[in-house]
Amino acid sequence: MMRKRHGGAQGPRLSGSNLQRAGDHNQRVTLHAIRVNGPVTRMALAQQTGLTPASIANITSRLLRDRLILPAGRLRGGRGQPATRLVVNAESCFSIGLNVDRDHITMVLLDFAGHVHARASRELRFANPTEVRAFFARASARLIERAGIRRERLIGVGVAFPDDIARARLPDQPGEYAAWADVRVDDLLRDVLGVPVFVENDAAAAAIGEMQFGSGQRYRSFFYLLITAALGGGLVVDGDYFRGAAGRSGEIGWLHDHTADGEERQLQNIVSLSALYDRLAAAGHRASSPRELRQADSGKGRVVIDRWIEESTQALQKSILAINCLINPDAILIGGRLPAAIVDRLADSLNAGLAAFAAQLPAVAPVARAITADDAPAVGAAILPFTHTLLPTRLALLK
């Protein structure tokens, strides 16, 4: 029996409620539907959300008054008065997303439509809290000035920060890096701009970004594989990020497999930028940033990178087979700081390996590069203030 697949080119289905006390949720659902499907008419919004035309009329009136949405011309060709089409006002509000990792700090300034207006990044290995705060203070002021926005339109800061950043040891990690264990990132940054600060695991932030502004418009359920200095994962189920009982779902990097030499290691010490940099260094190729990886990939380092892809494919295969059997996602998406050409070769290699098991499994999801692969954790982090204030979540019904 064929199963109906959720999602499609027109974006995810959104469910509203006509209960009086769910009004805030209904406004969030309507706003999200306009953001995903706009320009869109009120009649189409009623069909997409399940809300009554009267509810949609009231909600869109409020959204227009608050300048969160704008009219975008009229739909002509039908009977009667041409219907007004609506779009989100991209510049109604902005947020900053900050990604702190073991090898870099990256910041983006995002508008409500998901467009990056300004970006700042620094390749910095094992930055300590003082360095991160100094970068944030300096770069955030530059980003706001460069984008030409008013401070009052900035609704918050989201931070993508790896869980167990001090405990999950990577090669060459200095002992003083353990200082992060005693630091609350929101407390470190809150007074710099005087706006709310939201902190999220980096892989979760990347998956949330993909859900809101990337392949989430096509896939209702997917597993996000984040390859950075370490390896993380995030799980989206039926259009919502799934956290698990302790908020630690998707922690694929902590699983174990074997290297090509038969040594048992954590996956994040095999499938990661750190592991790839070490392989290249051992072969005499200098690379410690994505830019240098692209240079190595276009030269003699290509052989080393291809061997790493083969080893990563073997190391990930059991875990991805388990994800297919236990979760049955629509897709497995790869994001992070790997150059796109390398991600595509890794995805092709994984798909070829999984094809050999297709006849033995109920379903095998395709592996592909995530749309928000570049700066994914920073972009995902920037969405956190929007989600808290404007976008639909299950938690919004509980507020």
C-alpha positions as a Markdown table, in Angstrom:
| # | Residue | x | y | z |
|---|---|---|---|---|
| 1 | Met | 0.0 | 0.0 | 0.0 |
| 2 | Met | 1.4 | 3.4 | -0.9 |
| 3 | Arg | 1.5 | 5.9 | 1.9 |
| 4 | Lys | 0.6 | 9.6 | 1.2 |
| 5 | Arg | 3.6 | 11.8 | 1.6 |
| 6 | His | 3.1 | 15.1 | 3.5 |
| 7 | Gly | 4.4 | 18.4 | 2.3 |
| 8 | Gly | 4.9 | 19.5 | -1.3 |
| 9 | Ala | 6.0 | 22.5 | -3.4 |
| 10 | Gln | 3.3 | 24.7 | -1.8 |
| 11 | Gly | 4.8 | 24.3 | 1.7 |
| 12 | Pro | 3.6 | 22.5 | 4.9 |
| 13 | Arg | 0.0 | 22.3 | 5.9 |
| 14 | Leu | -0.8 | 24.6 | 8.8 |
| 15 | Ser | -3.6 | 24.0 | 11.3 |
| 16 | Gly | -5.3 | 26.8 | 13.0 |
| 17 | Ser | -7.9 | 26.6 | 15.8 |
| 18 | Asn | -11.2 | 28.5 | 16.2 |
| 19 | Leu | -11.1 | 28.3 | 20.0 |
| 20 | Gln | -11.2 | 31.8 | 21.4 |
| 21 | Arg | -8.1 | 31.4 | 23.7 |
| 22 | Ala | -6.0 | 30.2 | 20.8 |
| 23 | Gly | -6.1 | 33.6 | 19.1 |
| 24 | Asp | -2.4 | 34.2 | 19.4 |
| 25 | His | -1.7 | 30.8 | 17.9 |
| 26 | Asn | -4.1 | 31.5 | 15.0 |
| 27 | Gln | -2.3 | 34.8 | 14.3 |
| 28 | Arg | 1.1 | 33.0 | 14.3 |
| 29 | Val | -0.3 | 30.3 | 11.9 |
| 30 | Thr | -1.7 | 32.9 | 9.6 |
| 31 | Leu | 1.4 | 35.0 | 9.6 |
| 32 | His | 3.5 | 31.9 | 8.8 |
| 33 | Ala | 1.2 | 30.9 | 6.0 |
| 34 | Ile | 1.6 | 34.3 | 4.4 |
| 35 | Arg | 5.4 | 34.1 | 4.8 |
| 36 | Val | 5.5 | 30.7 | 3.2 |
| 37 | Asn | 2.9 | 31.1 | 0.5 |
| 38 | Gly | 2.7 | 34.8 | -0.2 |
| 39 | Pro | 1.5 | 36.6 | -2.2 |
| 40 | Val | -1.7 | 34.9 | -1.1 |
| 41 | Thr | -5.3 | 35.9 | -0.8 |
| 42 | Arg | -7.5 | 35.8 | 2.3 |
| 43 | Met | -9.6 | 33.0 | 0.7 |
| 44 | Ala | -6.5 | 30.9 | 0.1 |
| 45 | Leu | -5.4 | 31.5 | 3.7 |
| 46 | Ala | -8.7 | 30.2 | 5.0 |
| 47 | Gln | -8.2 | 27.1 | 3.0 |
| 48 | Gln | -4.6 | 26.6 | 4.0 |
| 49 | Thr | -5.1 | 27.2 | 7.7 |
| 50 | Gly | -8.6 | 25.7 | 8.3 |
| 51 | Leu | -9.7 | 29.0 | 9.9 |
| 52 | Thr | -13.0 | 30.7 | 9.0 |
| 53 | Pro | -13.0 | 33.6 | 6.5 |
| 54 | Ala | -14.1 | 35.9 | 9.3 |
| 55 | Ser | -11.2 | 34.8 | 11.5 |
| 56 | Ile | -8.8 | 35.4 | 8.6 |
| 57 | Ala | -10.3 | 38.8 | 8.0 |
| 58 | Asn | -9.8 | 39.9 | 11.6 |
| 59 | Ile | -6.3 | 38.5 | 11.9 |
| 60 | Thr | -5.1 | 40.0 | 8.6 |
| 61 | Ser | -6.5 | 43.4 | 9.6 |
| 62 | Arg | -4.4 | 43.3 | 12.8 |
| 63 | Leu | -1.3 | 42.2 | 10.9 |
| 64 | Leu | -1.8 | 45.0 | 8.4 |
| 65 | Arg | -2.3 | 47.5 | 11.2 |
| 66 | Asp | 0.9 | 46.3 | 12.9 |
| 67 | Arg | 2.8 | 46.4 | 9.5 |
| 68 | Leu | 3.8 | 42.8 | 9.8 |
| 69 | Ile | 2.2 | 42.2 | 6.4 |
| 70 | Leu | 1.7 | 44.3 | 3.3 |
| 71 | Pro | -0.8 | 44.3 | 0.4 |
| 72 | Ala | 0.8 | 43.1 | -2.8 |
| 73 | Gly | -1.6 | 44.0 | -5.6 |
| 74 | Arg | -4.9 | 42.2 | -6.5 |
| 75 | Leu | -5.6 | 38.8 | -8.0 |
| 76 | Arg | -7.6 | 39.5 | -11.2 |
| 77 | Gly | -9.4 | 37.2 | -13.6 |
| 78 | Gly | -12.0 | 35.8 | -11.3 |
| 79 | Arg | -15.6 | 36.9 | -10.6 |
| 80 | Gly | -16.5 | 40.0 | -8.5 |
| 81 | Gln | -14.1 | 42.4 | -6.9 |
| 82 | Pro | -10.4 | 41.4 | -7.4 |
| 83 | Ala | -9.0 | 39.9 | -4.2 |
| 84 | Thr | -6.1 | 41.6 | -2.4 |
| 85 | Arg | -2.9 | 39.5 | -2.1 |
| 86 | Leu | -0.8 | 39.7 | 1.0 |
| 87 | Val | 2.9 | 39.3 | 1.7 |
| 88 | Val | 5.0 | 39.6 | 4.9 |
| 89 | Asn | 6.7 | 42.9 | 5.5 |
| 90 | Ala | 10.3 | 41.6 | 5.4 |
| 91 | Glu | 11.6 | 44.7 | 7.1 |
| 92 | Ser | 9.0 | 44.8 | 9.9 |
| 93 | Cys | 11.6 | 43.3 | 12.3 |
| 94 | Phe | 15.1 | 42.0 | 12.4 |
| 95 | Ser | 17.1 | 39.6 | 14.5 |
| 96 | Ile | 20.8 | 38.7 | 14.9 |
| 97 | Gly | 22.0 | 35.1 | 14.8 |
| 98 | Leu | 25.4 | 34.2 | 16.4 |
| 99 | Asn | 27.1 | 30.8 | 15.9 |
| 100 | Val | 30.0 | 30.1 | 18.3 |
| 101 | Asp | 32.0 | 26.9 | 17.5 |
| 102 | Arg | 35.4 | 25.5 | 18.2 |
| 103 | Asp | 36.9 | 26.9 | 15.0 |
| 104 | His | 35.0 | 30.1 | 14.2 |
| 105 | Ile | 32.5 | 32.7 | 15.2 |
| 106 | Thr | 29.8 | 33.8 | 12.7 |
| 107 | Met | 27.1 | 36.4 | 12.9 |
| 108 | Val | 24.2 | 37.3 | 10.6 |
| 109 | Leu | 21.5 | 40.0 | 10.6 |
| 110 | Leu | 18.3 | 38.5 | 9.3 |
| 111 | Asp | 15.0 | 40.1 | 8.3 |
| 112 | Phe | 11.6 | 38.5 | 8.9 |
| 113 | Ala | 11.5 | 37.0 | 5.4 |
| 114 | Gly | 14.8 | 35.2 | 6.1 |
| 115 | His | 17.1 | 37.4 | 4.0 |
| 116 | Val | 20.6 | 37.9 | 5.4 |
| 117 | His | 21.3 | 41.7 | 5.3 |
| 118 | Ala | 24.8 | 41.6 | 6.8 |
| 119 | Arg | 27.3 | 39.0 | 7.9 |
| 120 | Ala | 30.5 | 38.9 | 10.0 |
| 121 | Ser | 32.8 | 36.0 | 10.6 |
| 122 | Arg | 36.1 | 35.2 | 12.2 |
| 123 | Glu | 38.2 | 32.0 | 11.9 |
| 124 | Leu | 39.2 | 31.6 | 15.5 |
| 125 | Arg | 40.1 | 28.3 | 17.2 |
| 126 | Phe | 38.7 | 27.6 | 20.6 |
| 127 | Ala | 37.6 | 31.2 | 21.3 |
| 128 | Asn | 37.1 | 31.9 | 25.0 |
| 129 | Pro | 34.1 | 33.8 | 26.5 |
| 130 | Thr | 36.0 | 37.1 | 26.6 |
| 131 | Glu | 36.9 | 36.9 | 22.9 |
| 132 | Val | 33.3 | 35.9 | 22.0 |
| 133 | Arg | 31.8 | 38.8 | 23.9 |
| 134 | Ala | 34.3 | 41.3 | 22.3 |
| 135 | Phe | 33.5 | 40.0 | 18.8 |
| 136 | Phe | 29.8 | 40.2 | 19.4 |
| 137 | Ala | 29.9 | 43.7 | 20.7 |
| 138 | Arg | 32.1 | 45.0 | 17.9 |
| 139 | Ala | 30.4 | 43.1 | 15.0 |
| 140 | Ser | 26.8 | 43.6 | 16.0 |
| 141 | Ala | 27.2 | 47.4 | 15.9 |
| 142 | Arg | 28.8 | 47.1 | 12.5 |
| 143 | Leu | 26.1 | 44.8 | 11.1 |
| 144 | Ile | 23.3 | 47.1 | 12.3 |
| 145 | Glu | 25.0 | 50.2 | 10.8 |
| 146 | Arg | 25.8 | 48.4 | 7.6 |
| 147 | Ala | 22.2 | 47.3 | 7.1 |
| 148 | Gly | 20.9 | 50.7 | 8.0 |
| 149 | Ile | 18.2 | 49.5 | 10.4 |
| 150 | Arg | 16.8 | 51.2 | 13.5 |
| 151 | Arg | 17.7 | 49.6 | 16.8 |
| 152 | Glu | 14.1 | 49.4 | 17.8 |
| 153 | Arg | 13.4 | 47.0 | 14.9 |
| 154 | Leu | 15.8 | 44.5 | 16.4 |
| 155 | Ile | 13.6 | 42.0 | 18.4 |
| 156 | Gly | 16.3 | 39.7 | 19.8 |
| 157 | Val | 19.5 | 37.7 | 19.4 |
| 158 | Gly | 19.7 | 34.0 | 18.9 |
| 159 | Val | 22.9 | 32.0 | 19.7 |
| 160 | Ala | 23.7 | 28.6 | 18.3 |
| 161 | Phe | 26.1 | 27.0 | 20.7 |
| 162 | Pro | 27.2 | 23.4 | 20.9 |
| 163 | Asp | 26.1 | 21.3 | 23.9 |
| 164 | Asp | 28.9 | 20.0 | 26.0 |
| 165 | Ile | 31.3 | 22.4 | 24.2 |
| 166 | Ala | 33.9 | 21.9 | 27.0 |
| 167 | Arg | 33.3 | 18.2 | 27.5 |
| 168 | Ala | 33.4 | 16.9 | 23.9 |
| 169 | Arg | 37.1 | 17.0 | 23.4 |
| 170 | Leu | 38.5 | 17.6 | 19.9 |
| 171 | Pro | 42.1 | 17.3 | 18.7 |
| 172 | Asp | 44.3 | 20.2 | 20.1 |
| 173 | Gln | 41.5 | 21.5 | 22.4 |
| 174 | Pro | 43.3 | 23.5 | 25.1 |
| 175 | Gly | 42.6 | 22.9 | 28.7 |
| 176 | Glu | 41.4 | 26.4 | 29.4 |
| 177 | Tyr | 38.5 | 25.9 | 27.0 |
| 178 | Ala | 36.8 | 24.2 | 29.9 |
| 179 | Ala | 36.0 | 27.7 | 31.1 |
| 180 | Trp | 32.8 | 27.5 | 29.0 |
| 181 | Ala | 31.4 | 25.0 | 31.4 |
| 182 | Asp | 30.8 | 27.8 | 34.0 |
| 183 | Val | 29.4 | 30.4 | 31.5 |
| 184 | Arg | 25.8 | 31.1 | 30.6 |
| 185 | Val | 25.9 | 32.5 | 27.1 |
| 186 | Asp | 22.7 | 34.6 | 27.4 |
| 187 | Asp | 24.2 | 36.3 | 30.5 |
| 188 | Leu | 27.4 | 36.9 | 28.7 |
| 189 | Leu | 25.7 | 38.8 | 25.9 |
| 190 | Arg | 22.4 | 40.2 | 27.1 |
| 191 | Asp | 23.5 | 43.6 | 28.1 |
| 192 | Val | 25.4 | 44.4 | 24.9 |
| 193 | Leu | 22.3 | 45.3 | 22.9 |
| 194 | Gly | 19.6 | 45.2 | 25.6 |
| 195 | Val | 17.4 | 42.8 | 23.7 |
| 196 | Pro | 16.3 | 39.2 | 24.6 |
| 197 | Val | 18.9 | 36.5 | 24.0 |
| 198 | Phe | 17.9 | 32.9 | 23.1 |
| 199 | Val | 20.3 | 30.1 | 23.2 |
| 200 | Glu | 20.0 | 26.8 | 21.2 |
| 201 | Asn | 22.1 | 23.8 | 20.4 |
| 202 | Asp | 23.9 | 24.5 | 17.1 |
| 203 | Ala | 22.5 | 21.4 | 15.3 |
| 204 | Ala | 19.0 | 22.2 | 16.5 |
| 205 | Ala | 19.4 | 25.8 | 15.4 |
| 206 | Ala | 20.5 | 24.6 | 11.9 |
| 207 | Ala | 17.6 | 22.2 | 11.7 |
| 208 | Ile | 15.1 | 24.9 | 12.8 |
| 209 | Gly | 16.5 | 27.2 | 10.2 |
| 210 | Glu | 16.1 | 24.5 | 7.5 |
| 211 | Met | 12.6 | 23.9 | 8.7 |
| 212 | Gln | 11.5 | 27.5 | 8.5 |
| 213 | Phe | 13.5 | 28.8 | 5.5 |
| 214 | Gly | 14.8 | 25.8 | 3.7 |
| 215 | Ser | 13.7 | 22.3 | 2.8 |
| 216 | Gly | 11.0 | 22.4 | 5.5 |
| 217 | Gln | 8.8 | 24.0 | 2.8 |
| 218 | Arg | 9.1 | 20.6 | 1.0 |
| 219 | Tyr | 9.7 | 18.0 | 3.7 |
| 220 | Arg | 7.6 | 17.6 | 6.8 |
| 221 | Ser | 10.1 | 15.2 | 8.5 |
| 222 | Phe | 13.8 | 15.2 | 8.1 |
| 223 | Phe | 17.0 | 14.5 | 9.9 |
| 224 | Tyr | 19.6 | 17.3 | 9.7 |
| 225 | Leu | 23.3 | 16.2 | 9.8 |
| 226 | Leu | 25.5 | 19.2 | 10.8 |
| 227 | Ile | 29.2 | 18.8 | 10.0 |
| 228 | Thr | 31.3 | 21.4 | 11.6 |
| 229 | Ala | 34.4 | 21.2 | 13.8 |
| 230 | Ala | 32.4 | 18.3 | 15.4 |
| 231 | Leu | 29.3 | 16.4 | 14.3 |
| 232 | Gly | 25.7 | 17.0 | 15.4 |
| 233 | Gly | 22.2 | 16.2 | 14.3 |
| 234 | Gly | 18.7 | 17.6 | 14.5 |
| 235 | Leu | 15.3 | 16.0 | 14.0 |
| 236 | Val | 12.2 | 17.6 | 12.5 |
| 237 | Val | 9.0 | 15.5 | 12.8 |
| 238 | Asp | 5.7 | 16.6 | 11.2 |
| 239 | Gly | 6.8 | 20.2 | 10.8 |
| 240 | Asp | 8.1 | 20.6 | 14.4 |
| 241 | Tyr | 11.5 | 20.3 | 15.9 |
| 242 | Phe | 11.6 | 17.2 | 18.1 |
| 243 | Arg | 13.8 | 17.6 | 21.2 |
| 244 | Gly | 13.4 | 14.3 | 23.1 |
| 245 | Ala | 12.9 | 13.8 | 26.8 |
| 246 | Ala | 16.0 | 15.6 | 27.9 |
| 247 | Gly | 16.3 | 18.0 | 24.9 |
| 248 | Arg | 19.1 | 16.0 | 23.4 |
| 249 | Ser | 17.6 | 14.3 | 20.4 |
| 250 | Gly | 19.8 | 13.9 | 17.3 |
| 251 | Glu | 23.1 | 13.5 | 19.0 |
| 252 | Ile | 24.6 | 11.4 | 16.3 |
| 253 | Gly | 28.2 | 12.6 | 16.9 |
| 254 | Trp | 28.4 | 10.7 | 20.2 |
| 255 | Leu | 27.8 | 7.3 | 18.6 |
| 256 | His | 30.8 | 5.1 | 17.8 |
| 257 | Asp | 32.1 | 3.5 | 14.7 |
| 258 | His | 35.5 | 2.5 | 13.3 |
| 259 | Thr | 38.1 | 4.3 | 11.3 |
| 260 | Ala | 39.7 | 2.8 | 8.2 |
| 261 | Asp | 42.4 | 1.4 | 10.5 |
| 262 | Gly | 39.8 | -0.4 | 12.6 |
| 263 | Glu | 40.1 | 2.0 | 15.6 |
| 264 | Glu | 36.8 | 2.6 | 17.4 |
| 265 | Arg | 36.1 | 6.3 | 17.8 |
| 266 | Gln | 33.2 | 8.7 | 18.2 |
| 267 | Leu | 31.6 | 9.6 | 14.9 |
| 268 | Gln | 32.4 | 13.3 | 15.5 |
| 269 | Asn | 36.1 | 12.3 | 15.6 |
| 270 | Ile | 35.7 | 10.7 | 12.1 |
| 271 | Val | 33.0 | 12.8 | 10.3 |
| 272 | Ser | 34.0 | 16.4 | 11.1 |
| 273 | Leu | 36.0 | 19.3 | 9.8 |
| 274 | Ser | 38.5 | 18.6 | 12.6 |
| 275 | Ala | 39.1 | 15.0 | 11.4 |
| 276 | Leu | 39.4 | 16.2 | 7.7 |
| 277 | Tyr | 41.9 | 18.9 | 8.6 |
| 278 | Asp | 44.0 | 16.3 | 10.5 |
| 279 | Arg | 43.9 | 14.0 | 7.5 |
| 280 | Leu | 45.1 | 16.8 | 5.2 |
| 281 | Ala | 47.8 | 17.9 | 7.6 |
| 282 | Ala | 49.1 | 14.3 | 7.8 |
| 283 | Ala | 49.4 | 14.3 | 4.0 |
| 284 | Gly | 51.2 | 17.7 | 4.0 |
| 285 | His | 48.3 | 19.9 | 3.0 |
| 286 | Arg | 47.5 | 22.9 | 5.1 |
| 287 | Ala | 43.8 | 23.6 | 5.6 |
| 288 | Ser | 42.1 | 25.1 | 8.6 |
| 289 | Ser | 39.1 | 26.9 | 7.1 |
| 290 | Pro | 36.4 | 26.2 | 4.5 |
| 291 | Arg | 38.2 | 28.5 | 2.0 |
| 292 | Glu | 41.4 | 26.5 | 2.3 |
| 293 | Leu | 39.4 | 23.3 | 2.0 |
| 294 | Arg | 38.1 | 24.5 | -1.4 |
| 295 | Gln | 41.6 | 25.2 | -2.4 |
| 296 | Ala | 42.8 | 21.8 | -1.3 |
| 297 | Asp | 39.8 | 20.1 | -3.1 |
| 298 | Ser | 40.8 | 21.8 | -6.4 |
| 299 | Gly | 44.4 | 20.6 | -6.1 |
| 300 | Lys | 46.4 | 17.7 | -4.8 |
| 301 | Gly | 44.3 | 17.5 | -1.6 |
| 302 | Arg | 41.4 | 16.1 | -3.6 |
| 303 | Val | 42.7 | 12.5 | -3.1 |
| 304 | Val | 42.8 | 12.9 | 0.7 |
| 305 | Ile | 39.3 | 14.5 | 0.7 |
| 306 | Asp | 37.9 | 11.7 | -1.4 |
| 307 | Arg | 39.4 | 9.1 | 1.0 |
| 308 | Trp | 37.8 | 11.0 | 3.9 |
| 309 | Ile | 34.4 | 10.9 | 2.1 |
| 310 | Glu | 34.8 | 7.1 | 1.7 |
| 311 | Glu | 35.7 | 6.6 | 5.4 |
| 312 | Ser | 32.8 | 8.9 | 6.5 |
| 313 | Thr | 30.4 | 7.0 | 4.3 |
| 314 | Gln | 31.3 | 3.8 | 6.0 |
| 315 | Ala | 31.3 | 5.3 | 9.5 |
| 316 | Leu | 27.8 | 6.9 | 9.0 |
| 317 | Gln | 26.1 | 4.0 | 7.2 |
| 318 | Lys | 24.9 | 2.1 | 10.2 |
| 319 | Ser | 23.6 | 5.2 | 11.9 |
| 320 | Ile | 21.8 | 6.4 | 8.8 |
| 321 | Leu | 20.2 | 2.9 | 8.3 |
| 322 | Ala | 19.0 | 3.1 | 11.9 |
| 323 | Ile | 17.5 | 6.6 | 11.3 |
| 324 | Asn | 15.6 | 5.3 | 8.3 |
| 325 | Cys | 14.2 | 2.3 | 10.2 |
| 326 | Leu | 13.4 | 4.1 | 13.5 |
| 327 | Ile | 12.3 | 7.6 | 12.2 |
| 328 | Asn | 11.3 | 7.1 | 8.6 |
| 329 | Pro | 12.2 | 10.7 | 7.5 |
| 330 | Asp | 11.4 | 12.2 | 4.2 |
| 331 | Ala | 15.1 | 13.1 | 3.7 |
| 332 | Ile | 18.4 | 13.3 | 5.5 |
| 333 | Leu | 20.0 | 16.7 | 4.9 |
| 334 | Ile | 23.6 | 17.7 | 5.3 |
| 335 | Gly | 24.6 | 21.2 | 6.4 |
| 336 | Gly | 27.5 | 22.9 | 8.0 |
| 337 | Arg | 30.8 | 24.4 | 6.9 |
| 338 | Leu | 31.9 | 21.9 | 4.4 |
| 339 | Pro | 32.2 | 23.4 | 0.9 |
| 340 | Ala | 29.1 | 22.6 | -1.2 |
| 341 | Ala | 31.1 | 20.4 | -3.7 |
| 342 | Ile | 32.4 | 18.2 | -0.9 |
| 343 | Val | 28.9 | 17.9 | 0.7 |
| 344 | Asp | 27.4 | 16.9 | -2.7 |
| 345 | Arg | 30.1 | 14.1 | -3.1 |
| 346 | Leu | 29.5 | 12.9 | 0.4 |
| 347 | Ala | 25.7 | 12.8 | -0.2 |
| 348 | Asp | 26.2 | 10.9 | -3.5 |
| 349 | Ser | 28.5 | 8.4 | -1.7 |
| 350 | Leu | 26.0 | 7.9 | 1.1 |
| 351 | Asn | 23.1 | 7.4 | -1.4 |
| 352 | Ala | 25.1 | 4.9 | -3.4 |
| 353 | Gly | 25.9 | 3.0 | -0.2 |
| 354 | Leu | 22.3 | 3.0 | 1.1 |
| 355 | Ala | 21.0 | 1.8 | -2.3 |
| 356 | Ala | 22.6 | -1.6 | -1.6 |
| 357 | Phe | 20.2 | -2.0 | 1.4 |
| 358 | Ala | 17.0 | -0.6 | -0.2 |
| 359 | Ala | 15.5 | -4.0 | -0.9 |
| 360 | Gln | 16.0 | -5.0 | 2.8 |
| 361 | Leu | 14.4 | -1.9 | 4.4 |
| 362 | Pro | 10.9 | -0.6 | 4.6 |
| 363 | Ala | 12.0 | 2.8 | 3.2 |
| 364 | Val | 15.3 | 4.7 | 2.5 |
| 365 | Ala | 15.3 | 8.5 | 2.5 |
| 366 | Pro | 17.5 | 10.4 | 0.1 |
| 367 | Val | 20.5 | 12.2 | 1.4 |
| 368 | Ala | 21.0 | 15.7 | 0.0 |
| 369 | Arg | 22.7 | 19.0 | 0.8 |
| 370 | Ala | 20.6 | 21.3 | 3.0 |
| 371 | Ile | 19.4 | 24.6 | 1.4 |
| 372 | Thr | 20.6 | 26.5 | 4.4 |
| 373 | Ala | 23.9 | 24.7 | 4.5 |
| 374 | Asp | 26.0 | 27.9 | 4.5 |
| 375 | Asp | 26.0 | 29.6 | 7.9 |
| 376 | Ala | 23.1 | 27.3 | 8.9 |
| 377 | Pro | 23.5 | 27.5 | 12.7 |
| 378 | Ala | 23.8 | 31.3 | 12.6 |
| 379 | Val | 20.7 | 31.6 | 10.4 |
| 380 | Gly | 18.8 | 29.1 | 12.5 |
| 381 | Ala | 19.8 | 31.0 | 15.6 |
| 382 | Ala | 18.5 | 34.3 | 14.1 |
| 383 | Ile | 15.1 | 32.6 | 13.7 |
| 384 | Leu | 14.8 | 32.0 | 17.5 |
| 385 | Pro | 13.5 | 35.5 | 18.3 |
| 386 | Phe | 11.0 | 35.3 | 15.5 |
| 387 | Thr | 9.8 | 31.9 | 16.7 |
| 388 | His | 9.4 | 33.1 | 20.3 |
| 389 | Thr | 7.4 | 36.2 | 19.2 |
| 390 | Leu | 5.7 | 35.6 | 15.9 |
| 391 | Leu | 5.9 | 32.1 | 14.4 |
| 392 | Pro | 3.7 | 29.0 | 15.3 |
| 393 | Thr | 4.9 | 26.4 | 17.7 |
| 394 | Arg | 3.1 | 23.9 | 19.9 |
| 395 | Leu | 4.3 | 25.9 | 22.9 |
| 396 | Ala | 2.4 | 28.9 | 21.7 |
| 397 | Leu | -0.8 | 27.1 | 22.5 |
| 398 | Leu | 0.4 | 26.7 | 26.1 |
| 399 | Lys | 1.2 | 30.3 | 26.8 |
